[in-house]
Amino acid sequence: MVDVNFVFDSSVMGYEETHTVTTFIKSSITDEYLTKKKFMFSMITGKCHALKNFHFNTYQTRTKILDHLDIFYKTSITTLLRETATISFMSKHGARKGARKVAVIFLKGKLSDPEGVKTNARFLRQSGIEVFVIKMDKLNSDKTLASITGERNILDATKISSMVQLSHEFLNRLCHR
């Protein structure tokens, strides 16, 4: 039995990359896995940045405006990992006692708080949740990604032609442990 959390900030990814992520997720799910209850899936996504508007009297310097615009390019995954830790063991959210726990983090954009992400990912691992990272771009170093997963659970979406292919690689890694 495996409980898999797919974690990504859809507002940072935009339409095209969110479609890419959902293609990966769709390719990872089969009726066989669900009917035999081998796998259960959850999805944890970010909030919409559309609410991050500002008005004429908000910012009066270029620096402040640019700082505000940076939120659209930085992934805020730290809170999503906290939520993952919370729901992964709660039966009211469908988590199963004794099931292997996995978090699949889709990273696009420069991490705004890499230390917070590393800390929360370490907490997930210490809680018994395996952490995988799907690298959607090259904005975060491999060293940072390795410190998030705690091992070599990094799948590189920048080097493949199809998320279906990457999904198969993920399932192979998951099933051969």
N, C-alpha and C positions, 0 to 999 in steps of 0.2 A: 504494500500500500504506500502510495506517495501523494502527499498534499503539495501542490505546486502553486505558488503565488507569482503572478506576472506583475512586475512593478515598473511603471513608467509615468512620466509627466507629459501627458498628451498635449498640453498647452505649449510646451517648449518644442515639441516635435513638429507641430503643424500637421496639415492634412496628409501630405504625401508620406511622411515618416510614420505617422500613426497608422496609416494603411499598411505600411511595411511591417510594423509590429503586429497588427492584427492578422496579417498573412502568416507570420510565424506562429502565432497562437493557434489559429485555425488548423495549421499543419501539424501541430503538436497534439491535437485532440482527436481521438477516434471513438466511435461508438463502443468498440470493444473495451477500451480503457474505462469508459464511463459505466457501461452495463455490468461489467465484472467488478466495478469499484476498485480497480487497480490504482487509478488516479482520480483525484478531485482537484478542481482548479478554482482559483480566485484571481481577481484582477484589482490592483490598487493603482489608481491614477491621480494625477495632480489636479489642482484647481485651475480654472480658466483665467488667463491673464487679461481677458477682455475687460475685466473689472478694474484693471490697473491704469485707468485713464488719468489725465490731469488737465487742468483748465488754464486759461491765460494768466491768471494771477498766482499760479502754483510755483513755478520755477522762473527765476530771472537771470540765470547764468547758463551758459552752454554746458559747463561741467555738470551741473545739477540735472539738466535735461538728459545728457548722455548717461549719467548714472542711472536715471530712471529707465532709460531705454535698455540698459544692460540686463534688466530682469527678463527680457524676452529671449536672451541668448544664454542664460545660465540655468542649469538644471538644479532645482531645489528638491532633491531626492531624500534628504535627511529625514524630513517628517514622514515621508511615505514608508521609510524603513522602520520607523518607530511604530507606525500603524501595522506594518507586516508582523512585527514582533508580538503585538497585542492580539491580532486576530488568528495567528497561526496555531494557537493552542486553545482557542475558545470553541467549545462544541456548539454554542448558539450561532456561530458563524459557519458551522459545518466541518470544522477541523476534527480529525479523528485521532483518538488516543492511540498511541503506539505506531502511528503512520510516520514514515520518513517525511521530513519537512524540507522543502526547497523554495528558495526565492530566486527568481530570474529577473535581474535588473537590466532594463534597457537604458543605456546612457547615450544621450545626444546633448551636445552643448558642454561648455566648460562648467565643471562643478563649482558652484558658488561657495560651498563649504566642504572642501575635500576632507578636512579633519573630522567634521561631524559625520560625514558619510562613512568614513573609515571606522569611527567609533561605533556607530549604530550597526554597521555590517559585522564588526567584531562581536558585538552583543548578540546579533542573530546567530553567528557561528557558535558562540559559547552556550547559547540556548538550545543548540542541536539542529539549527537550520542551515542546510548547505546553501552557499551563495554562489550564483552564477552571474556573470556580467556579459551582456550582449553589447559590444562596442559598435555604435552607430556612426561614429566619426572619429577623427584623430585628435580631438581637442584635449583629451586627458592622457597622460603618459601611461605606458604599460606598467611602470612601477606603481603608480597610483592604483590602477585597476587590479594589479596583483595583491596589493595590500587590502583592497576591498574584499576580494574573494578568499584571501588567506591561503590560496593555492592556485593552481593553473586552471581555474574554471572560467576562462575568458574565451568567448566565441566572437570572432571578428566579422561583423556584417559588412565591413568596407571591402573585404577581399572575396566576396562571393557574388554569384550572379542571381541567386534566388534564396529568399527566406525559407522556402520549403526545404532546400538543401541544408541550410543551417539548423532548421528544426530537427531534421533527421540526425544531424551530428549531435545536437543536444540530447535527443532521446537515446542515442547510442551511448553517450557518456553516462547518462543517468542510469541506464539499465545495466551497464557493465561495472557497477561498483558494488 
